[in-house]
Amino acid sequence: MVAIHKPAHDVILKPVVSEKSYALSDRGQYTFVVAPNANKVQIKQAIEEIFKVKVTNVNTLNRAGKKQRTRFGFGQRVNQKRAIVTVAEGQTIDIFGN
């Protein structure tokens, strides 16, 4: 499968900074919010281009936005697509400022 090339910063939107993603970074796994229409090949190419690391695995998940009660009825938070990226042994990505 050949991925349609998109600019890397249009595929990777931002890193996820949480306790869970920080704990995964010890195992060489990093979590990013990605574009909803990005596929695993595009995510891998974008991470390798931006951070200059070798990506060994990409897992993706779609998170549905929570339902919110507002003054005007019900609303919904934005849906997110996340990618958990595993980098090669001995390589790291400095997204937490360590």
Backbone hydrogen bonds in HBPLUS format (Angstrom, degrees):
<---DONOR---> <-ACCEPTOR-->    atom                        ^
c    i                          cat <-CA-CA->   ^        H-A-AA   ^      H-
h    n   atom  resd res      DA  || num        DHA   H-A  angle D-A-AA Bond
n    s   type  num  typ     dist DA aas  dist angle  dist       angle   num
A0010-ASP N   A0007-PRO O   2.92 MM   3  5.40 154.3  1.98 114.2 122.8     1
A0011-VAL N   A0008-ALA O   3.14 MM   3  5.27 143.8  2.28  99.8 110.1     2
A0012-ILE N   A0008-ALA O   3.07 MM   4  6.32 172.8  2.07 163.7 162.7     3
A0035-ALA N   A0011-VAL O   2.90 MM  24  5.15 148.6  2.00 145.6 151.9     4
A0013-LEU N   A0033-VAL O   2.88 MM  20  5.55 148.4  1.98 148.6 157.3     5
A0014-LYS N   A0033-VAL O   3.35 MM  19  5.35 157.1  2.40 136.0 139.9     6
A0033-VAL N   A0014-LYS O   2.71 MM  19  5.35 168.4  1.73 171.1 175.2     7
A0016-VAL N   A0031-THR O   2.98 MM  15  5.53 168.9  2.00 135.7 134.4     8
A0022-TYR N   A0018-SER O   2.94 MM   4  6.05 151.1  2.02 145.9 154.4     9
A0023-ALA N   A0019-GLU O   2.97 MM   4  6.18 151.8  2.06 144.6 151.6    10
A0024-LEU N   A0020-LYS O   3.05 MM   4  6.35 149.4  2.15 143.8 152.2    11
A0025-SER N   A0021-SER O   3.16 MM   4  6.36 134.1  2.38 136.5 147.3    12
A0025-SER N   A0022-TYR O   3.24 MM   3  5.22 132.5  2.48  93.2 105.6    13
A0026-ASP N   A0023-ALA O   3.33 MM   3  5.78 151.2  2.42 107.3 114.3    14
A0027-ARG N   A0024-LEU O   2.94 MM   3  5.40 146.8  2.05 111.3 120.9    15
A0029-GLN N   A0024-LEU O   3.13 MM   5  5.23 161.1  2.17 136.8 134.1    16
A0028-GLY N   A0025-SER O   3.17 MM   3  4.95 162.7  2.20 100.6 104.3    17
A0087-VAL N   A0028-GLY O   3.00 MM  59  5.69 162.2  2.03 163.8 168.5    18
A0030-TYR N   A0085-VAL O   2.81 MM  55  5.19 157.5  1.86 145.8 152.1    19
A0085-VAL N   A0030-TYR O   2.74 MM  55  5.19 166.0  1.76 160.2 157.6    20
A0032-PHE N   A0083-ALA O   2.91 MM  51  5.32 155.4  1.97 148.8 156.9    21
A0083-ALA N   A0032-PHE O   2.84 MM  51  5.32 155.5  1.90 153.9 161.4    22
A0034-VAL N   A0081-LYS O   2.88 MM  47  5.67 167.9  1.90 152.1 156.3    23
A0038-ALA N   A0035-ALA O   3.10 MM   3  5.32 168.6  2.11 115.7 118.7    24
A0043-ILE N   A0039-ASN O   3.01 MM   4  6.27 156.8  2.06 152.8 160.0    25
A0044-LYS N   A0040-LYS O   2.95 MM   4  6.11 162.3  1.98 147.8 152.3    26
A0045-GLN N   A0041-VAL O   3.03 MM   4  6.24 166.8  2.04 151.7 154.8    27
A0046-ALA N   A0042-GLN O   2.96 MM   4  6.08 156.2  2.02 145.9 152.6    28
A0047-ILE N   A0043-ILE O   2.99 MM   4  6.19 164.3  2.01 155.3 158.6    29
A0048-GLU N   A0044-LYS O   3.05 MM   4  6.21 166.7  2.07 152.7 156.6    30
A0049-GLU N   A0045-GLN O   2.98 MM   4  6.09 147.0  2.10 141.0 150.2    31
A0050-ILE N   A0046-ALA O   2.90 MM   4  6.06 164.2  1.93 153.6 157.3    32
A0051-PHE N   A0047-ILE O   2.95 MM   4  5.80 164.9  1.97 151.9 155.8    33
A0052-LYS N   A0048-GLU O   3.07 MM   4  4.93 129.7  2.34 118.5 126.7    34
A0088-ALA N   A0054-LYS O   2.82 MM  34  5.50 146.5  1.93 164.1 167.3    35
A0056-THR N   A0086-THR O   2.83 MM  30  5.66 156.3  1.88 147.6 155.5    36
A0057-ASN N   A0086-THR O   3.40 MM  29  5.02 158.9  2.45 133.6 133.0    37
A0086-THR N   A0057-ASN O   2.86 MM  29  5.02 172.8  1.87 148.9 150.9    38
A0059-ASN N   A0084-ILE O   2.95 MM  25  5.12 165.4  1.97 144.7 149.6    39
A0084-ILE N   A0059-ASN O   2.70 MM  25  5.12 161.7  1.74 155.6 161.8    40
A0061-LEU N   A0082-ARG O   2.93 MM  21  5.37 152.4  2.00 150.3 153.4    41
A0082-ARG N   A0061-LEU O   2.83 MM  21  5.37 169.4  1.84 166.3 168.6    42
A0063-ARG N   A0080-GLN O   2.66 MM  17  5.10 164.6  1.69 162.8 166.7    43
A0080-GLN N   A0063-ARG O   2.91 MM  17  5.10 164.6  1.93 150.7 155.4    44
A0077-ARG N   A0066-LYS O   2.93 MM  11  5.40 164.6  1.95 155.0 159.4    45
A0068-GLN N   A0075-GLY O   2.95 MM   7  5.05 171.0  1.95 124.0 126.9    46
A0075-GLY N   A0068-GLN O   2.72 MM   7  5.05 166.9  1.73 158.0 161.7    47
A0070-THR N   A0073-GLY O   2.74 MM   3  5.30 174.0  1.75 168.1 166.6    48
A0073-GLY N   A0070-THR O   3.37 MM   3  5.30 169.8  2.38 107.3 107.2    49
A0091-GLN N   A0088-ALA O   3.10 MM   3  5.73 161.2  2.14 140.7 141.0    50
